[in-house]
Amino acid sequence: MPNEDTPDPRSYYELERDVLYHLTTPEEGQPLWSVEDLNREMDRTDAIDLVNGLRRAGLIHRTSDGFVFATRAAVRMVQMVGHVV
């Protein structure tokens, strides 16, 4: 229908990859992000779903106060493949 919102053309995996890239910026080391900040940075409202999927996969950790950061495995993966767009 013409009045319906068009879905995001990026796949769920690409969005998860973007979250990992935000959590593994090479020039800043291993940053700590809040889920709300990820929502704002990525212009999304469902970053919590992406975070939960990556957490279940063992690629990010979540602190008790809601901040997230990449695991060593995620950092190493990004080091091997780089930030590819």
SULCORQUI-V747299 format. One record per pair of residues at least 12 apart in sequence whose ideal C-beta (glycine too) atoms are under 7 Angstrom apart, sorted by the first residue. I is the first residue (numbers start at 0). GAP is how many residues later the second one is. D is the distance in Angstrom with one decimal. If there is no record, write none. Layout:
i=I gap=GAP d=D
i=I gap=GAP d=D
This chain:
i=14 gap=35 d=5.5
i=15 gap=34 d=5.3
i=15 gap=37 d=6.1
i=15 gap=38 d=5.7
i=17 gap=24 d=6.2
i=18 gap=19 d=6.4
i=18 gap=28 d=6.8
i=18 gap=31 d=4.9
i=18 gap=32 d=6.7
i=18 gap=35 d=6.2
i=19 gap=34 d=6.8
i=19 gap=39 d=6.5
i=19 gap=50 d=6.3
i=19 gap=54 d=5.5
i=19 gap=58 d=6.2
i=20 gap=57 d=6.9
i=20 gap=62 d=5.3
i=21 gap=16 d=6.3
i=21 gap=19 d=6.3
i=22 gap=37 d=6.3
i=22 gap=45 d=6.7
i=22 gap=46 d=6.0
i=22 gap=47 d=4.1
i=23 gap=46 d=4.9
i=23 gap=50 d=6.4
i=23 gap=51 d=5.3
i=23 gap=54 d=4.3
i=29 gap=39 d=5.9
i=29 gap=40 d=6.0
i=29 gap=45 d=6.2
i=31 gap=35 d=4.8
i=31 gap=37 d=5.1
i=32 gap=34 d=6.5
i=32 gap=35 d=5.6
i=33 gap=32 d=5.9
i=33 gap=33 d=5.5
i=34 gap=12 d=5.4
i=34 gap=13 d=5.3
i=34 gap=16 d=5.7
i=34 gap=31 d=6.3
i=34 gap=33 d=6.6
i=50 gap=17 d=5.5
i=57 gap=13 d=6.3
i=57 gap=15 d=6.6
i=58 gap=12 d=5.7
i=58 gap=14 d=6.4
i=58 gap=15 d=4.2
i=59 gap=14 d=6.4
